[in-house]
């Protein structure tokens, strides 16, 4: 399963609120899809990386549901 928890940590570390993210051009609908743990496109991941000046691993991580750990 993909977890977007790193995104929220990255936003916190960079002092970026969801409101500021929207003002920077990131669609609210994509943000709320992430909050609900829904699938997002690689384009959306790319846009987040660009806006937040970060890597993909700063946005999402894979969690093995069988083992409960992350890779």
mmCIF file as Biopython writes it, N, C-alpha, C and O atoms, coordinates in Angstrom:
data_model
#
loop_
_atom_site.group_PDB
_atom_site.id
_atom_site.type_symbol
_atom_site.label_atom_id
_atom_site.label_alt_id
_atom_site.label_comp_id
_atom_site.label_asym_id
_atom_site.label_entity_id
_atom_site.label_seq_id
_atom_site.pdbx_PDB_ins_code
_atom_site.Cartn_x
_atom_site.Cartn_y
_atom_site.Cartn_z
_atom_site.occupancy
_atom_site.B_iso_or_equiv
_atom_site.auth_seq_id
_atom_site.auth_asym_id
_atom_site.pdbx_PDB_model_num
ATOM 1   N N  . UNK A ? 1  ? 0.848  -1.174 0.000   1.0 0.0 1  A 1 
ATOM 2   C CA . UNK A ? 1  ? 0.000  0.000  0.000   1.0 0.0 1  A 1 
ATOM 3   C C  . UNK A ? 1  ? 0.894  1.238  0.000   1.0 0.0 1  A 1 
ATOM 4   O O  . UNK A ? 1  ? 1.957  1.256  0.620   1.0 0.0 1  A 1 
ATOM 5   N N  . UNK A ? 2  ? 0.449  2.247  -0.694  1.0 0.0 2  A 1 
ATOM 6   C CA . UNK A ? 2  ? 1.177  3.515  -0.746  1.0 0.0 2  A 1 
ATOM 7   C C  . UNK A ? 2  ? 0.671  4.423  0.375   1.0 0.0 2  A 1 
ATOM 8   O O  . UNK A ? 2  ? -0.533 4.593  0.563   1.0 0.0 2  A 1 
ATOM 9   N N  . UNK A ? 3  ? 1.610  4.997  1.106   1.0 0.0 3  A 1 
ATOM 10  C CA . UNK A ? 3  ? 1.276  5.948  2.158   1.0 0.0 3  A 1 
ATOM 11  C C  . UNK A ? 3  ? 1.787  7.327  1.748   1.0 0.0 3  A 1 
ATOM 12  O O  . UNK A ? 3  ? 2.914  7.468  1.273   1.0 0.0 3  A 1 
ATOM 13  N N  . UNK A ? 4  ? 0.953  8.327  1.936   1.0 0.0 4  A 1 
ATOM 14  C CA . UNK A ? 4  ? 1.338  9.705  1.630   1.0 0.0 4  A 1 
ATOM 15  C C  . UNK A ? 4  ? 1.761  10.458 2.881   1.0 0.0 4  A 1 
ATOM 16  O O  . UNK A ? 4  ? 1.901  11.681 2.854   1.0 0.0 4  A 1 
ATOM 17  N N  . UNK A ? 5  ? 1.965  9.740  3.970   1.0 0.0 5  A 1 
ATOM 18  C CA . UNK A ? 5  ? 2.371  10.378 5.225   1.0 0.0 5  A 1 
ATOM 19  C C  . UNK A ? 5  ? 3.641  11.217 5.072   1.0 0.0 5  A 1 
ATOM 20  O O  . UNK A ? 5  ? 3.735  12.280 5.684   1.0 0.0 5  A 1 
ATOM 21  N N  . UNK A ? 6  ? 4.634  10.769 4.264   1.0 0.0 6  A 1 
ATOM 22  C CA . UNK A ? 6  ? 5.817  11.621 4.086   1.0 0.0 6  A 1 
ATOM 23  C C  . UNK A ? 6  ? 5.483  13.009 3.535   1.0 0.0 6  A 1 
ATOM 24  O O  . UNK A ? 6  ? 6.171  13.978 3.859   1.0 0.0 6  A 1 
ATOM 25  N N  . UNK A ? 7  ? 4.451  13.121 2.716   1.0 0.0 7  A 1 
ATOM 26  C CA . UNK A ? 7  ? 4.054  14.428 2.181   1.0 0.0 7  A 1 
ATOM 27  C C  . UNK A ? 7  ? 3.695  15.383 3.299   1.0 0.0 7  A 1 
ATOM 28  O O  . UNK A ? 7  ? 4.146  16.528 3.320   1.0 0.0 7  A 1 
ATOM 29  N N  . UNK A ? 8  ? 2.883  14.909 4.228   1.0 0.0 8  A 1 
ATOM 30  C CA . UNK A ? 8  ? 2.431  15.787 5.306   1.0 0.0 8  A 1 
ATOM 31  C C  . UNK A ? 8  ? 3.587  16.177 6.223   1.0 0.0 8  A 1 
ATOM 32  O O  . UNK A ? 8  ? 3.604  17.284 6.761   1.0 0.0 8  A 1 
ATOM 33  N N  . UNK A ? 9  ? 4.541  15.287 6.403   1.0 0.0 9  A 1 
ATOM 34  C CA . UNK A ? 9  ? 5.737  15.597 7.193   1.0 0.0 9  A 1 
ATOM 35  C C  . UNK A ? 9  ? 6.599  16.622 6.451   1.0 0.0 9  A 1 
ATOM 36  O O  . UNK A ? 9  ? 7.111  17.564 7.057   1.0 0.0 9  A 1 
ATOM 37  N N  . UNK A ? 10 ? 6.756  16.433 5.142   1.0 0.0 10 A 1 
ATOM 38  C CA . UNK A ? 10 ? 7.534  17.377 4.331   1.0 0.0 10 A 1 
ATOM 39  C C  . UNK A ? 10 ? 6.897  18.761 4.362   1.0 0.0 10 A 1 
ATOM 40  O O  . UNK A ? 10 ? 7.591  19.767 4.510   1.0 0.0 10 A 1 
ATOM 41  N N  . UNK A ? 11 ? 5.586  18.808 4.222   1.0 0.0 11 A 1 
ATOM 42  C CA . UNK A ? 11 ? 4.889  20.097 4.275   1.0 0.0 11 A 1 
ATOM 43  C C  . UNK A ? 11 ? 5.115  20.771 5.628   1.0 0.0 11 A 1 
ATOM 44  O O  . UNK A ? 11 ? 5.366  21.974 5.692   1.0 0.0 11 A 1 
ATOM 45  N N  . UNK A ? 12 ? 5.027  20.002 6.691   1.0 0.0 12 A 1 
ATOM 46  C CA . UNK A ? 12 ? 5.227  20.547 8.040   1.0 0.0 12 A 1 
ATOM 47  C C  . UNK A ? 12 ? 6.639  21.092 8.189   1.0 0.0 12 A 1 
ATOM 48  O O  . UNK A ? 12 ? 6.829  22.196 8.700   1.0 0.0 12 A 1 
ATOM 49  N N  . UNK A ? 13 ? 7.633  20.322 7.746   1.0 0.0 13 A 1 
ATOM 50  C CA . UNK A ? 13 ? 9.033  20.742 7.846   1.0 0.0 13 A 1 
ATOM 51  C C  . UNK A ? 13 ? 9.306  22.010 7.056   1.0 0.0 13 A 1 
ATOM 52  O O  . UNK A ? 13 ? 10.116 22.840 7.468   1.0 0.0 13 A 1 
ATOM 53  N N  . UNK A ? 14 ? 8.630  22.162 5.917   1.0 0.0 14 A 1 
ATOM 54  C CA . UNK A ? 14 ? 8.847  23.330 5.065   1.0 0.0 14 A 1 
ATOM 55  C C  . UNK A ? 14 ? 7.913  24.488 5.414   1.0 0.0 14 A 1 
ATOM 56  O O  . UNK A ? 14 ? 7.996  25.561 4.815   1.0 0.0 14 A 1 
ATOM 57  N N  . UNK A ? 15 ? 7.023  24.267 6.384   1.0 0.0 15 A 1 
ATOM 58  C CA . UNK A ? 15 ? 6.109  25.325 6.800   1.0 0.0 15 A 1 
ATOM 59  C C  . UNK A ? 15 ? 5.054  25.648 5.754   1.0 0.0 15 A 1 
ATOM 60  O O  . UNK A ? 15 ? 4.625  26.796 5.637   1.0 0.0 15 A 1 
ATOM 61  N N  . UNK A ? 16 ? 4.639  24.655 5.003   1.0 0.0 16 A 1 
ATOM 62  C CA . UNK A ? 16 ? 3.648  24.866 3.942   1.0 0.0 16 A 1 
ATOM 63  C C  . UNK A ? 16 ? 2.327  24.238 4.357   1.0 0.0 16 A 1 
ATOM 64  O O  . UNK A ? 16 ? 2.242  23.029 4.575   1.0 0.0 16 A 1 
ATOM 65  N N  . UNK A ? 17 ? 1.300  25.067 4.465   1.0 0.0 17 A 1 
ATOM 66  C CA . UNK A ? 17 ? -0.035 24.591 4.802   1.0 0.0 17 A 1 
ATOM 67  C C  . UNK A ? 17 ? -0.765 24.176 3.532   1.0 0.0 17 A 1 
ATOM 68  O O  . UNK A ? 17 ? -0.317 24.472 2.424   1.0 0.0 17 A 1 
ATOM 69  N N  . UNK A ? 18 ? -1.880 23.494 3.698   1.0 0.0 18 A 1 
ATOM 70  C CA . UNK A ? 18 ? -2.673 23.117 2.526   1.0 0.0 18 A 1 
ATOM 71  C C  . UNK A ? 18 ? -3.143 24.380 1.801   1.0 0.0 18 A 1 
ATOM 72  O O  . UNK A ? 18 ? -3.169 24.413 0.571   1.0 0.0 18 A 1 
ATOM 73  N N  . UNK A ? 19 ? -3.510 25.404 2.542   1.0 0.0 19 A 1 
ATOM 74  C CA . UNK A ? 19 ? -3.950 26.666 1.932   1.0 0.0 19 A 1 
ATOM 75  C C  . UNK A ? 19 ? -2.841 27.255 1.053   1.0 0.0 19 A 1 
ATOM 76  O O  . UNK A ? 19 ? -3.095 27.696 -0.068  1.0 0.0 19 A 1 
ATOM 77  N N  . UNK A ? 20 ? -1.627 27.255 1.569   1.0 0.0 20 A 1 
ATOM 78  C CA . UNK A ? 20 ? -0.504 27.793 0.792   1.0 0.0 20 A 1 
ATOM 79  C C  . UNK A ? 20 ? -0.239 26.927 -0.440  1.0 0.0 20 A 1 
ATOM 80  O O  . UNK A ? 20 ? 0.084  27.445 -1.509  1.0 0.0 20 A 1 
ATOM 81  N N  . UNK A ? 21 ? -0.374 25.609 -0.289  1.0 0.0 21 A 1 
ATOM 82  C CA . UNK A ? 21 ? -0.205 24.698 -1.412  1.0 0.0 21 A 1 
ATOM 83  C C  . UNK A ? 21 ? -1.206 25.033 -2.522  1.0 0.0 21 A 1 
ATOM 84  O O  . UNK A ? 21 ? -0.849 25.044 -3.700  1.0 0.0 21 A 1 
ATOM 85  N N  . UNK A ? 22 ? -2.459 25.306 -2.145  1.0 0.0 22 A 1 
ATOM 86  C CA . UNK A ? 22 ? -3.487 25.683 -3.120  1.0 0.0 22 A 1 
ATOM 87  C C  . UNK A ? 22 ? -3.112 26.995 -3.799  1.0 0.0 22 A 1 
ATOM 88  O O  . UNK A ? 22 ? -3.265 27.140 -5.012  1.0 0.0 22 A 1 
ATOM 89  N N  . UNK A ? 23 ? -2.618 27.950 -3.010  1.0 0.0 23 A 1 
ATOM 90  C CA . UNK A ? 23 ? -2.228 29.250 -3.565  1.0 0.0 23 A 1 
ATOM 91  C C  . UNK A ? 23 ? -1.037 29.128 -4.516  1.0 0.0 23 A 1 
ATOM 92  O O  . UNK A ? 23 ? -0.836 29.978 -5.384  1.0 0.0 23 A 1 
ATOM 93  N N  . UNK A ? 24 ? -0.251 28.064 -4.345  1.0 0.0 24 A 1 
ATOM 94  C CA . UNK A ? 24 ? 0.900  27.821 -5.212  1.0 0.0 24 A 1 
ATOM 95  C C  . UNK A ? 24 ? 0.489  27.089 -6.489  1.0 0.0 24 A 1 
ATOM 96  O O  . UNK A ? 24 ? 1.335  26.780 -7.328  1.0 0.0 24 A 1 
ATOM 97  N N  . UNK A ? 25 ? -0.806 26.811 -6.635  1.0 0.0 25 A 1 
ATOM 98  C CA . UNK A ? 25 ? -1.300 26.223 -7.865  1.0 0.0 25 A 1 
ATOM 99  C C  . UNK A ? 25 ? -1.650 24.748 -7.802  1.0 0.0 25 A 1 
ATOM 100 O O  . UNK A ? 25 ? -2.012 24.157 -8.819  1.0 0.0 25 A 1 
ATOM 101 N N  . UNK A ? 26 ? -1.549 24.140 -6.620  1.0 0.0 26 A 1 
ATOM 102 C CA . UNK A ? 26 ? -1.881 22.722 -6.512  1.0 0.0 26 A 1 
ATOM 103 C C  . UNK A ? 26 ? -3.384 22.570 -6.310  1.0 0.0 26 A 1 
ATOM 104 O O  . UNK A ? 26 ? -3.946 23.191 -5.408  1.0 0.0 26 A 1 
ATOM 105 N N  . UNK A ? 27 ? -4.051 21.750 -7.138  1.0 0.0 27 A 1 
ATOM 106 C CA . UNK A ? 27 ? -5.510 21.611 -7.067  1.0 0.0 27 A 1 
ATOM 107 C C  . UNK A ? 27 ? -5.991 21.011 -5.739  1.0 0.0 27 A 1 
ATOM 108 O O  . UNK A ? 27 ? -5.436 20.029 -5.246  1.0 0.0 27 A 1 
ATOM 109 N N  . UNK A ? 28 ? -7.024 21.618 -5.182  1.0 0.0 28 A 1 
ATOM 110 C CA . UNK A ? 28 ? -7.608 21.120 -3.935  1.0 0.0 28 A 1 
ATOM 111 C C  . UNK A ? 28 ? -8.099 19.687 -4.083  1.0 0.0 28 A 1 
ATOM 112 O O  . UNK A ? 28 ? -7.962 18.883 -3.161  1.0 0.0 28 A 1 
ATOM 113 N N  . UNK A ? 29 ? -8.668 19.366 -5.237  1.0 0.0 29 A 1 
ATOM 114 C CA . UNK A ? 29 ? -9.204 18.019 -5.447  1.0 0.0 29 A 1 
ATOM 115 C C  . UNK A ? 29 ? -8.101 16.969 -5.347  1.0 0.0 29 A 1 
ATOM 116 O O  . UNK A ? 29 ? -8.332 15.883 -4.815  1.0 0.0 29 A 1 
ATOM 117 N N  . UNK A ? 30 ? -6.913 17.275 -5.846  1.0 0.0 30 A 1 
ATOM 118 C CA . UNK A ? 30 ? -5.792 16.337 -5.742  1.0 0.0 30 A 1 
ATOM 119 C C  . UNK A ? 30 ? -5.331 16.201 -4.297  1.0 0.0 30 A 1 
ATOM 120 O O  . UNK A ? 30 ? -5.004 15.105 -3.842  1.0 0.0 30 A 1 
ATOM 121 N N  . UNK A ? 31 ? -5.306 17.314 -3.584  1.0 0.0 31 A 1 
ATOM 122 C CA . UNK A ? 31 ? -4.893 17.280 -2.181  1.0 0.0 31 A 1 
ATOM 123 C C  . UNK A ? 31 ? -5.845 16.410 -1.363  1.0 0.0 31 A 1 
ATOM 124 O O  . UNK A ? 31 ? -5.405 15.586 -0.561  1.0 0.0 31 A 1 
ATOM 125 N N  . UNK A ? 32 ? -7.146 16.595 -1.568  1.0 0.0 32 A 1 
ATOM 126 C CA . UNK A ? 32 ? -8.115 15.813 -0.795  1.0 0.0 32 A 1 
ATOM 127 C C  . UNK A ? 32 ? -8.119 14.340 -1.206  1.0 0.0 32 A 1 
ATOM 128 O O  . UNK A ? 32 ? -8.428 13.477 -0.385  1.0 0.0 32 A 1 
ATOM 129 N N  . UNK A ? 33 ? -7.783 14.039 -2.455  1.0 0.0 33 A 1 
ATOM 130 C CA . UNK A ? 33 ? -7.629 12.641 -2.879  1.0 0.0 33 A 1 
ATOM 131 C C  . UNK A ? 33 ? -6.469 12.005 -2.122  1.0 0.0 33 A 1 
ATOM 132 O O  . UNK A ? 33 ? -6.561 10.856 -1.688  1.0 0.0 33 A 1 
ATOM 133 N N  . UNK A ? 34 ? -5.388 12.745 -1.965  1.0 0.0 34 A 1 
ATOM 134 C CA . UNK A ? 34 ? -4.237 12.253 -1.212  1.0 0.0 34 A 1 
ATOM 135 C C  . UNK A ? 34 ? -4.624 12.041 0.252   1.0 0.0 34 A 1 
ATOM 136 O O  . UNK A ? 34 ? -4.283 11.019 0.847   1.0 0.0 34 A 1 
ATOM 137 N N  . UNK A ? 35 ? -5.333 13.006 0.825   1.0 0.0 35 A 1 
ATOM 138 C CA . UNK A ? 35 ? -5.767 12.883 2.232   1.0 0.0 35 A 1 
ATOM 139 C C  . UNK A ? 35 ? -6.604 11.627 2.443   1.0 0.0 35 A 1 
ATOM 140 O O  . UNK A ? 35 ? -6.540 11.011 3.507   1.0 0.0 35 A 1 
ATOM 141 N N  . UNK A ? 36 ? -7.389 11.242 1.437   1.0 0.0 36 A 1 
ATOM 142 C CA . UNK A ? 36 ? -8.240 10.051 1.534   1.0 0.0 36 A 1 
ATOM 143 C C  . UNK A ? 36 ? -7.494 8.772  1.145   1.0 0.0 36 A 1 
ATOM 144 O O  . UNK A ? 36 ? -8.064 7.683  1.199   1.0 0.0 36 A 1 
ATOM 145 N N  . UNK A ? 37 ? -6.222 8.901  0.754   1.0 0.0 37 A 1 
ATOM 146 C CA . UNK A ? 37 ? -5.416 7.742  0.394   1.0 0.0 37 A 1 
ATOM 147 C C  . UNK A ? 37 ? -5.742 7.170  -0.972  1.0 0.0 37 A 1 
ATOM 148 O O  . UNK A ? 37 ? -5.457 6.005  -1.247  1.0 0.0 37 A 1 
ATOM 149 N N  . UNK A ? 38 ? -6.340 7.986  -1.826  1.0 0.0 38 A 1 
ATOM 150 C CA . UNK A ? 38 ? -6.700 7.535  -3.162  1.0 0.0 38 A 1 
ATOM 151 C C  . UNK A ? 38 ? -5.486 7.572  -4.091  1.0 0.0 38 A 1 
ATOM 152 O O  . UNK A ? 38 ? -4.459 8.171  -3.773  1.0 0.0 38 A 1 
ATOM 153 N N  . UNK A ? 39 ? -5.627 6.926  -5.235  1.0 0.0 39 A 1 
ATOM 154 C CA . UNK A ? 39 ? -4.562 6.931  -6.229  1.0 0.0 39 A 1 
ATOM 155 C C  . UNK A ? 39 ? -4.400 8.318  -6.842  1.0 0.0 39 A 1 
ATOM 156 O O  . UNK A ? 39 ? -5.373 9.044  -7.048  1.0 0.0 39 A 1 
ATOM 157 N N  . UNK A ? 40 ? -3.158 8.665  -7.125  1.0 0.0 40 A 1 
ATOM 158 C CA . UNK A ? 40 ? -2.870 9.919  -7.827  1.0 0.0 40 A 1 
ATOM 159 C C  . UNK A ? 40 ? -1.948 9.596  -8.995  1.0 0.0 40 A 1 
ATOM 160 O O  . UNK A ? 40 ? -1.288 8.557  -9.010  1.0 0.0 40 A 1 
ATOM 161 N N  . UNK A ? 41 ? -1.909 10.482 -9.956  1.0 0.0 41 A 1 
ATOM 162 C CA . UNK A ? 41 ? -1.094 10.253 -11.148 1.0 0.0 41 A 1 
ATOM 163 C C  . UNK A ? 41 ? 0.362  10.646 -10.902 1.0 0.0 41 A 1 
ATOM 164 O O  . UNK A ? 41 ? 0.679  11.355 -9.947  1.0 0.0 41 A 1 
ATOM 165 N N  . UNK A ? 42 ? 1.227  10.173 -11.779 1.0 0.0 42 A 1 
ATOM 166 C CA . UNK A ? 42 ? 2.627  10.573 -11.692 1.0 0.0 42 A 1 
ATOM 167 C C  . UNK A ? 42 ? 2.772  12.064 -11.994 1.0 0.0 42 A 1 
ATOM 168 O O  . UNK A ? 42 ? 3.703  12.709 -11.511 1.0 0.0 42 A 1 
ATOM 169 N N  . UNK A ? 43 ? 1.864  12.607 -12.782 1.0 0.0 43 A 1 
ATOM 170 C CA . UNK A ? 43 ? 1.869  14.051 -13.037 1.0 0.0 43 A 1 
ATOM 171 C C  . UNK A ? 43 ? 1.656  14.817 -11.730 1.0 0.0 43 A 1 
ATOM 172 O O  . UNK A ? 43 ? 2.319  15.824 -11.479 1.0 0.0 43 A 1 
ATOM 173 N N  . UNK A ? 44 ? 0.727  14.334 -10.903 1.0 0.0 44 A 1 
ATOM 174 C CA . UNK A ? 44 ? 0.459  14.969 -9.616  1.0 0.0 44 A 1 
ATOM 175 C C  . UNK A ? 44 ? 1.679  14.878 -8.709  1.0 0.0 44 A 1 
ATOM 176 O O  . UNK A ? 44 ? 2.031  15.848 -8.038  1.0 0.0 44 A 1 
ATOM 177 N N  . UNK A ? 45 ? 2.324  13.719 -8.687  1.0 0.0 45 A 1 
ATOM 178 C CA . UNK A ? 45 ? 3.547  13.547 -7.894  1.0 0.0 45 A 1 
ATOM 179 C C  . UNK A ? 45 ? 4.622  14.509 -8.385  1.0 0.0 45 A 1 
ATOM 180 O O  . UNK A ? 45 ? 5.316  15.138 -7.585  1.0 0.0 45 A 1 
ATOM 181 N N  . UNK A ? 46 ? 4.756  14.619 -9.702  1.0 0.0 46 A 1 
ATOM 182 C CA . UNK A ? 46 ? 5.731  15.530 -10.292 1.0 0.0 46 A 1 
ATOM 183 C C  . UNK A ? 46 ? 5.459  16.976 -9.881  1.0 0.0 46 A 1 
ATOM 184 O O  . UNK A ? 46 ? 6.384  17.709 -9.531  1.0 0.0 46 A 1 
ATOM 185 N N  . UNK A ? 47 ? 4.203  17.381 -9.923  1.0 0.0 47 A 1 
ATOM 186 C CA . UNK A ? 47 ? 3.834  18.748 -9.540  1.0 0.0 47 A 1 
ATOM 187 C C  . UNK A ? 47 ? 4.168  19.016 -8.072  1.0 0.0 47 A 1 
ATOM 188 O O  . UNK A ? 47 ? 4.670  20.087 -7.733  1.0 0.0 47 A 1 
ATOM 189 N N  . UNK A ? 48 ? 3.891  18.049 -7.208  1.0 0.0 48 A 1 
ATOM 190 C CA . UNK A ? 48 ? 4.221  18.213 -5.786  1.0 0.0 48 A 1 
ATOM 191 C C  . UNK A ? 48 ? 5.728  18.344 -5.595  1.0 0.0 48 A 1 
ATOM 192 O O  . UNK A ? 48 ? 6.187  19.193 -4.831  1.0 0.0 48 A 1 
ATOM 193 N N  . UNK A ? 49 ? 6.492  17.511 -6.282  1.0 0.0 49 A 1 
ATOM 194 C CA . UNK A ? 49 ? 7.950  17.584 -6.176  1.0 0.0 49 A 1 
ATOM 195 C C  . UNK A ? 49 ? 8.460  18.952 -6.616  1.0 0.0 49 A 1 
ATOM 196 O O  . UNK A ? 49 ? 9.360  19.519 -5.996  1.0 0.0 49 A 1 
ATOM 197 N N  . UNK A ? 50 ? 7.879  19.470 -7.683  1.0 0.0 50 A 1 
ATOM 198 C CA . UNK A ? 50 ? 8.272  20.776 -8.195  1.0 0.0 50 A 1 
ATOM 199 C C  . UNK A ? 50 ? 7.919  21.887 -7.205  1.0 0.0 50 A 1 
ATOM 200 O O  . UNK A ? 50 ? 8.751  22.738 -6.891  1.0 0.0 50 A 1 
ATOM 201 N N  . UNK A ? 51 ? 6.687  21.868 -6.722  1.0 0.0 51 A 1 
ATOM 202 C CA . UNK A ? 51 ? 6.215  22.913 -5.803  1.0 0.0 51 A 1 
ATOM 203 C C  . UNK A ? 51 ? 6.986  22.886 -4.485  1.0 0.0 51 A 1 
ATOM 204 O O  . UNK A ? 51 ? 7.381  23.930 -3.967  1.0 0.0 51 A 1 
ATOM 205 N N  . UNK A ? 52 ? 7.197  21.680 -3.946  1.0 0.0 52 A 1 
ATOM 206 C CA . UNK A ? 52 ? 7.834  21.552 -2.640  1.0 0.0 52 A 1 
ATOM 207 C C  . UNK A ? 52 ? 9.355  21.426 -2.711  1.0 0.0 52 A 1 
ATOM 208 O O  . UNK A ? 52 ? 10.028 21.384 -1.682  1.0 0.0 52 A 1 
ATOM 209 N N  . UNK A ? 53 ? 9.899  21.366 -3.947  1.0 0.0 53 A 1 
ATOM 210 C CA . UNK A ? 53 ? 11.336 21.208 -4.147  1.0 0.0 53 A 1 
ATOM 211 C C  . UNK A ? 53 ? 11.850 20.022 -3.328  1.0 0.0 53 A 1 
ATOM 212 O O  . UNK A ? 53 ? 12.704 20.161 -2.453  1.0 0.0 53 A 1 
ATOM 213 N N  . UNK A ? 54 ? 11.286 18.833 -3.653  1.0 0.0 54 A 1 
ATOM 214 C CA . UNK A ? 54 ? 11.640 17.630 -2.907  1.0 0.0 54 A 1 
ATOM 215 C C  . UNK A ? 54 ? 11.664 16.416 -3.828  1.0 0.0 54 A 1 
ATOM 216 O O  . UNK A ? 54 ? 11.389 16.531 -5.023  1.0 0.0 54 A 1 
ATOM 217 N N  . UNK A ? 55 ? 11.987 15.274 -3.281  1.0 0.0 55 A 1 
ATOM 218 C CA . UNK A ? 55 ? 12.024 14.016 -4.024  1.0 0.0 55 A 1 
ATOM 219 C C  . UNK A ? 55 ? 10.734 13.236 -3.821  1.0 0.0 55 A 1 
ATOM 220 O O  . UNK A ? 55 ? 9.952  13.533 -2.918  1.0 0.0 55 A 1 
ATOM 221 N N  . UNK A ? 56 ? 10.521 12.239 -4.667  1.0 0.0 56 A 1 
ATOM 222 C CA . UNK A ? 56 ? 9.332  11.389 -4.569  1.0 0.0 56 A 1 
ATOM 223 C C  . UNK A ? 56 ? 9.241  10.747 -3.187  1.0 0.0 56 A 1 
ATOM 224 O O  . UNK A ? 56 ? 8.150  10.632 -2.629  1.0 0.0 56 A 1 
ATOM 225 N N  . UNK A ? 57 ? 10.373 10.329 -2.636  1.0 0.0 57 A 1 
ATOM 226 C CA . UNK A ? 57 ? 10.376 9.687  -1.315  1.0 0.0 57 A 1 
ATOM 227 C C  . UNK A ? 57 ? 9.946  10.648 -0.206  1.0 0.0 57 A 1 
ATOM 228 O O  . UNK A ? 57 ? 9.616  10.210 0.896   1.0 0.0 57 A 1 
ATOM 229 N N  . UNK A ? 58 ? 9.949  11.952 -0.488  1.0 0.0 58 A 1 
ATOM 230 C CA . UNK A ? 58 ? 9.465  12.941 0.482   1.0 0.0 58 A 1 
ATOM 231 C C  . UNK A ? 58 ? 7.953  13.102 0.408   1.0 0.0 58 A 1 
ATOM 232 O O  . UNK A ? 58 ? 7.360  13.824 1.209   1.0 0.0 58 A 1 
ATOM 233 N N  . UNK A ? 59 ? 7.330  12.426 -0.554  1.0 0.0 59 A 1 
ATOM 234 C CA . UNK A ? 59 ? 5.888  12.533 -0.769  1.0 0.0 59 A 1 
ATOM 235 C C  . UNK A ? 59 ? 5.156  11.249 -0.440  1.0 0.0 59 A 1 
ATOM 236 O O  . UNK A ? 59 ? 4.059  11.276 0.118   1.0 0.0 59 A 1 
ATOM 237 N N  . UNK A ? 60 ? 5.771  10.114 -0.789  1.0 0.0 60 A 1 
ATOM 238 C CA . UNK A ? 60 ? 5.077  8.850  -0.569  1.0 0.0 60 A 1 
ATOM 239 C C  . UNK A ? 60 ? 6.060  7.724  -0.291  1.0 0.0 60 A 1 
ATOM 240 O O  . UNK A ? 60 ? 7.246  7.814  -0.608  1.0 0.0 60 A 1 
ATOM 241 N N  . UNK A ? 61 ? 5.536  6.661  0.309   1.0 0.0 61 A 1 
ATOM 242 C CA . UNK A ? 61 ? 6.336  5.477  0.611   1.0 0.0 61 A 1 
ATOM 243 C C  . UNK A ? 61 ? 5.468  4.240  0.462   1.0 0.0 61 A 1 
ATOM 244 O O  . UNK A ? 61 ? 4.243  4.307  0.562   1.0 0.0 61 A 1 
ATOM 245 N N  . UNK A ? 62 ? 6.117  3.119  0.223   1.0 0.0 62 A 1 
ATOM 246 C CA . UNK A ? 62 ? 5.403  1.852  0.116   1.0 0.0 62 A 1 
ATOM 247 C C  . UNK A ? 62 ? 5.436  1.150  1.467   1.0 0.0 62 A 1 
ATOM 248 O O  . UNK A ? 62 ? 6.489  1.051  2.097   1.0 0.0 62 A 1 
ATOM 249 N N  . UNK A ? 63 ? 4.286  0.665  1.906   1.0 0.0 63 A 1 
ATOM 250 C CA . UNK A ? 63 ? 4.191  -0.107 3.145   1.0 0.0 63 A 1 
ATOM 251 C C  . UNK A ? 63 ? 3.673  -1.492 2.794   1.0 0.0 63 A 1 
ATOM 252 O O  . UNK A ? 63 ? 2.599  -1.638 2.211   1.0 0.0 63 A 1 
ATOM 253 N N  . UNK A ? 64 ? 4.449  -2.505 3.156   1.0 0.0 64 A 1 
ATOM 254 C CA . UNK A ? 64 ? 4.045  -3.894 2.932   1.0 0.0 64 A 1 
ATOM 255 C C  . UNK A ? 64 ? 2.986  -4.226 3.976   1.0 0.0 64 A 1 
ATOM 256 O O  . UNK A ? 64 ? 3.284  -4.310 5.167   1.0 0.0 64 A 1 
ATOM 257 N N  . UNK A ? 65 ? 1.762  -4.411 3.527   1.0 0.0 65 A 1 
ATOM 258 C CA . UNK A ? 65 ? 0.654  -4.658 4.448   1.0 0.0 65 A 1 
ATOM 259 C C  . UNK A ? 65 ? 0.818  -5.969 5.214   1.0 0.0 65 A 1 
ATOM 260 O O  . UNK A ? 65 ? 0.344  -6.090 6.343   1.0 0.0 65 A 1 
ATOM 261 N N  . UNK A ? 66 ? 1.481  -6.939 4.612   1.0 0.0 66 A 1 
ATOM 262 C CA . UNK A ? 66 ? 1.680  -8.222 5.280   1.0 0.0 66 A 1 
ATOM 263 C C  . UNK A ? 66 ? 2.642  -8.094 6.454   1.0 0.0 66 A 1 
ATOM 264 O O  . UNK A ? 66 ? 2.464  -8.735 7.489   1.0 0.0 66 A 1 
ATOM 265 N N  . UNK A ? 67 ? 3.667  -7.255 6.280   1.0 0.0 67 A 1 
ATOM 266 C CA . UNK A ? 67 ? 4.682  -7.130 7.315   1.0 0.0 67 A 1 
ATOM 267 C C  . UNK A ? 67 ? 4.504  -5.874 8.164   1.0 0.0 67 A 1 
ATOM 268 O O  . UNK A ? 67 ? 5.088  -5.770 9.243   1.0 0.0 67 A 1 
ATOM 269 N N  . UNK A ? 68 ? 3.706  -4.923 7.691   1.0 0.0 68 A 1 
ATOM 270 C CA . UNK A ? 68 ? 3.456  -3.702 8.444   1.0 0.0 68 A 1 
ATOM 271 C C  . UNK A ? 68 ? 4.617  -2.724 8.454   1.0 0.0 68 A 1 
ATOM 272 O O  . UNK A ? 68 ? 4.536  -1.695 9.125   1.0 0.0 68 A 1 
ATOM 273 N N  . UNK A ? 69 ? 5.697  -3.010 7.732   1.0 0.0 69 A 1 
ATOM 274 C CA . UNK A ? 69 ? 6.849  -2.116 7.696   1.0 0.0 69 A 1 
ATOM 275 C C  . UNK A ? 69 ? 6.936  -1.384 6.385   1.0 0.0 69 A 1 
ATOM 276 O O  . UNK A ? 69 ? 6.197  -1.687 5.449   1.0 0.0 69 A 1 
ATOM 277 N N  . UNK A ? 70 ? 7.837  -0.416 6.306   1.0 0.0 70 A 1 
ATOM 278 C CA . UNK A ? 70 ? 8.045  0.311  5.055   1.0 0.0 70 A 1 
ATOM 279 C C  . UNK A ? 70 ? 9.366  -0.104 4.450   1.0 0.0 70 A 1 
ATOM 280 O O  . UNK A ? 70 ? 10.260 -0.589 5.142   1.0 0.0 70 A 1 
ATOM 281 N N  . UNK A ? 71 ? 9.475  0.091  3.161   1.0 0.0 71 A 1 
ATOM 282 C CA . UNK A ? 71 ? 10.713 -0.215 2.445   1.0 0.0 71 A 1 
ATOM 283 C C  . UNK A ? 71 ? 11.592 0.983  2.388   1.0 0.0 71 A 1 
ATOM 284 O O  . UNK A ? 71 ? 12.684 0.921  1.823   1.0 0.0 71 A 1 
#
